[in-house]
């Protein structure tokens, strides 16, 4: 991975790096067999009534399908249960919100 730092990226929550690793591990452990690419990102949420930060988990499968799970919390506040539940829903619908 390159050392590129996006100057437009918003400031991460405290505990971001540790939370990123935990969420990736929980995600990988919750997925069916395969070799997906897992992307976990914390974004600002601009939707009315939304928490100021949200965690987005994107799963891209080799055959071209993708799942997206959104959890309306900053990454350090996300629990394993929320990850598992949102991925379960995303598996059936292609996307999920929690």
Secondary structure, DSSP 8 states (H G I E B T S, - for coil): ------TTS----TTHHHHHHHHHHHHHHHS-SS--EEEEEEEE--STT--SEEEEEEEE-TTS-EEEEEESS-GGG--HHHHHHHHHHHHHHSEEE-
